[in-house]
Amino acid sequence: MNDWDVVVIGAGGAGLAAAISAAERGSKVVVFESETEVGGSTQLSAGMFTAAGTSVQKAVGVNDTADRFFQHYMDLNQWKLRPGLVRKFCQQSGPTLEWLIGLGVDFPAAISSNAHEPGLTQAGVEDVWRGHVPRDQGYGLVQVLDRSRRSQGIDLILNTRVEDLLIESGQVVGVKADNVDVHANSVIIASGGFSHNRSLLERFYPEALAAGDDLFIVAGTGSRGDHIRLAESVDAELEGHGTGLLLVTAYLQQLHHWQAGFPPKSRIYVDKTGRRFMNEDISYAVASGILHKAGGSAWTVFDERARTGLPSGYANWTAESVRHEADAGRMSTAPTLAELATKLSIPQTALSSEVERWNNQLPRGVDRDFMRNETLVNKGDSTSPDPIQEPPFYAARTVPAELVCTHTGLAIDESARVRDSAGRTITGLYAAGEAGAGVLGERYVGGGNSIANALTMGRIAGLSSTTT
Ligand SMILES: Cc1cc2nc3c(=O)[nH]c(=O)nc-3n(C[C@H](O)[C@H](O)[C@H](O)COP(=O)(O)OP(=O)(O)OC[C@H]3O[C@@H](n4cnc5c(N)ncnc54)[C@H](O)[C@@H]3O)c2cc1C
């Protein structure tokens, strides 16, 4: 007889949800966590959770269904994902959110204008408001999950990195950790992504490395991609190549915006031809794709008034640090737009006419070209930005450089079971979160796609593992 019914690898969002739901079904569960504390990337996140048909939506008057969510999700991803799996995810995201509320996570029934304000929000690409932000964000979410883990009597072994799977006759029968064999009926891989593993980024997400020295990684330190090695040891199918979440940032930003601060509202992005090409406040879900199509990099252009208006107290985007960057010659600055264009090697007339065009649109209330005024209103901001006209002018190199999460993982079915390279289910093996692939696609859907995937598929993995 095995010591454990279920072994869970990783105590982030997916792992904790899996462990708790397996224990709720009566399983004896142990969780291994490589770091000295629980939480992984989940703990660092805003905790925003995308879900349809929830009590929170209902309470603020948003009509929504899993079917509608499914249609939107598949359309946005151009139907390149497996519909059966995505339908299950869309159907279970709502019940999983209710389950979290039952455990004690507080998702206030209030409209929120951003990922930092608890309530229901819209991150820009949703057809209806689906972004549920919990109180105390990802940290609060993990605290509730860990409290629930303890009350279920689930063992947690910190500071212990699972090294291998135990495999007998093609079936997974446990794990090896600290050189000890631990036998179990089921193993759930919930070890997160591989943002901190350069060689795996080269293999599976080279787009992230295109940022060069500007690349910075905000994912949890445990995101080392151990799931890939575990997958290969059992010939599991890998899926999700070339996808992840990269946020568009100016080169001077090296931290998540909570700490880094925000670029000035009065700014435009121009491409190498000096043309404005996108809504600067468009959802992060699609911004990198637009920038990629425009050649992969752009310039953030703003003026002295915008610089001096930056609030203090942040690490990167403050009036002083922009001045410092300009003085050090890392950020381009010039007394006229024509001279700035020359420094950037972009056509002078294009830059001047784009700035003039923008000055005549959004600062006067409406951005006819890119409808940024509507995006700002959705973010709770209805005041128009200032025109860009006060010298000196500034330009900061801007690329998709903030790596949040990666999507290549073990291909799972709608019960979170792992498949092998021939498409057969591997007995005893489940995966979820960034380690389990198939739900997260090319297009990050709304705000909260990844947390919803981790918690929903983690919960499904935990429930399924008890039926092995
Ligand atoms: C700053 C930031 C903000 C974000 N905001 C949002 C948001 O608001 N909404 C959203 O949807 N997504 C957001 N994301 C992305 C989201 O947080 C993650 O994709 C998601 O939490 C991943 O969950 P997970 O359980 O798969 O991985 P994790 O939460 O990273 O958990 C994996 C755990 O496994 C452990 N581990 C790794 N290898 C081993 C091993 N061999 N043995 C044992 N343990 C191991 C790790 O240490 C880690 O604790 C954000 C991410 C960041 C970094």
The ligand as an SDF file (V2000), in Angstrom:
LIG
                    3D

 53 58  0  0  0  0  0  0  0  0999 V2000
    3.7980   39.9730  -10.8470 C   0  0  0  0  0  0  0  0  0  0  0  0
    2.7930   39.0110  -11.4580 C   0  0  0  0  0  0  0  0  0  0  0  0
    1.4580   39.3990  -11.5810 C   0  0  0  0  0  0  0  0  0  0  0  0
    0.5240   38.5090  -12.1540 C   0  0  0  0  0  0  0  0  0  0  0  0
   -0.7880   38.8520  -12.1440 N   0  0  0  0  0  0  0  0  0  0  0  0
   -1.6990   37.9500  -12.6200 C   0  0  0  0  0  0  0  0  0  0  0  0
   -3.0870   38.1780  -12.4710 C   0  0  0  0  0  0  0  0  0  0  0  0
   -3.5210   39.1200  -11.8240 O   0  0  0  0  0  0  0  0  0  0  0  0
   -3.9550   37.2790  -13.0330 N   0  0  0  0  0  0  0  0  0  0  0  0
   -3.5150   36.1770  -13.7260 C   0  0  0  0  0  0  0  0  0  0  0  0
   -4.3190   35.4250  -14.2540 O   0  0  0  0  0  0  0  0  0  0  0  0
   -2.2020   35.8810  -13.7860 N   0  0  0  0  0  0  0  0  0  0  0  0
   -1.2960   36.7210  -13.2240 C   0  0  0  0  0  0  0  0  0  0  0  0
    0.0220   36.3870  -13.2420 N   0  0  0  0  0  0  0  0  0  0  0  0
    0.4190   35.0440  -13.7460 C   0  0  0  0  0  0  0  0  0  0  0  0
    0.0150   33.9970  -12.6980 C   0  0  0  0  0  0  0  0  0  0  0  0
    0.2940   34.4850  -11.4140 O   0  0  0  0  0  0  0  0  0  0  0  0
    0.7560   32.6660  -12.8810 C   0  0  0  0  0  0  0  0  0  0  0  0
    0.7730   32.2620  -14.2280 O   0  0  0  0  0  0  0  0  0  0  0  0
    0.0660   31.5740  -12.0410 C   0  0  0  0  0  0  0  0  0  0  0  0
   -0.0300   32.0110  -10.7010 O   0  0  0  0  0  0  0  0  0  0  0  0
    0.8280   30.2610  -12.1220 C   0  0  0  0  0  0  0  0  0  0  0  0
    0.3390   29.3780  -11.1350 O   0  0  0  0  0  0  0  0  0  0  0  0
    1.0330   27.9620  -10.9550 P   0  0  0  0  0  0  0  0  0  0  0  0
    0.3880   27.3320   -9.7990 O   0  0  0  0  0  0  0  0  0  0  0  0
    1.0570   27.2510  -12.2520 O   0  0  0  0  0  0  0  0  0  0  0  0
    2.5560   28.3130  -10.6440 O   0  0  0  0  0  0  0  0  0  0  0  0
    3.1960   28.9620   -9.3400 P   0  0  0  0  0  0  0  0  0  0  0  0
    2.2320   29.7960   -8.6060 O   0  0  0  0  0  0  0  0  0  0  0  0
    4.4680   29.6030   -9.7740 O   0  0  0  0  0  0  0  0  0  0  0  0
    3.5030   27.7140   -8.4180 O   0  0  0  0  0  0  0  0  0  0  0  0
    4.4570   26.7290   -8.7700 C   0  0  0  0  0  0  0  0  0  0  0  0
    5.1660   26.2980   -7.5140 C   0  0  0  0  0  0  0  0  0  0  0  0
    5.9430   25.1230   -7.7730 O   0  0  0  0  0  0  0  0  0  0  0  0
    7.1880   25.2410   -7.1120 C   0  0  0  0  0  0  0  0  0  0  0  0
    8.1350   24.3260   -7.7480 N   0  0  0  0  0  0  0  0  0  0  0  0
    8.7720   24.4710   -8.9370 C   0  0  0  0  0  0  0  0  0  0  0  0
    9.5140   23.3830   -9.2160 N   0  0  0  0  0  0  0  0  0  0  0  0
    9.3310   22.5150   -8.1850 C   0  0  0  0  0  0  0  0  0  0  0  0
    9.8340   21.2090   -7.8910 C   0  0  0  0  0  0  0  0  0  0  0  0
   10.6510   20.5590   -8.7260 N   0  0  0  0  0  0  0  0  0  0  0  0
    9.4770   20.6300   -6.7220 N   0  0  0  0  0  0  0  0  0  0  0  0
    8.6550   21.2540   -5.8600 C   0  0  0  0  0  0  0  0  0  0  0  0
    8.1470   22.4920   -6.0880 N   0  0  0  0  0  0  0  0  0  0  0  0
    8.4680   23.1080   -7.2450 C   0  0  0  0  0  0  0  0  0  0  0  0
    7.5070   26.7210   -7.2460 C   0  0  0  0  0  0  0  0  0  0  0  0
    8.4700   27.1430   -6.3170 O   0  0  0  0  0  0  0  0  0  0  0  0
    6.1440   27.3600   -7.0250 C   0  0  0  0  0  0  0  0  0  0  0  0
    5.9030   27.6300   -5.6680 O   0  0  0  0  0  0  0  0  0  0  0  0
    0.9590   37.2410  -12.6370 C   0  0  0  0  0  0  0  0  0  0  0  0
    2.2820   36.8510  -12.4780 C   0  0  0  0  0  0  0  0  0  0  0  0
    3.1970   37.7110  -11.8900 C   0  0  0  0  0  0  0  0  0  0  0  0
    4.6120   37.2230  -11.6950 C   0  0  0  0  0  0  0  0  0  0  0  0
  1  2  1  0
  2  3  1  0
  2 52  2  0
  3  4  2  0
  4  5  1  0
  4 50  1  0
  5  6  2  0
  6  7  1  0
  6 13  1  0
  7  8  2  0
  7  9  1  0
  9 10  1  0
 10 11  2  0
 10 12  1  0
 12 13  2  0
 13 14  1  0
 14 15  1  0
 14 50  1  0
 15 16  1  0
 16 17  1  0
 16 18  1  0
 18 19  1  0
 18 20  1  0
 20 21  1  0
 20 22  1  0
 22 23  1  0
 23 24  1  0
 24 25  2  0
 24 26  1  0
 24 27  1  0
 27 28  1  0
 28 29  2  0
 28 30  1  0
 28 31  1  0
 31 32  1  0
 32 33  1  0
 33 34  1  0
 33 48  1  0
 34 35  1  0
 35 36  1  0
 35 46  1  0
 36 37  1  0
 36 45  1  0
 37 38  2  0
 38 39  1  0
 39 40  1  0
 39 45  2  0
 40 41  1  0
 40 42  2  0
 42 43  1  0
 43 44  2  0
 44 45  1  0
 46 47  1  0
 46 48  1  0
 48 49  1  0
 50 51  2  0
 51 52  1  0
 52 53  1  0
M  END
$$$$
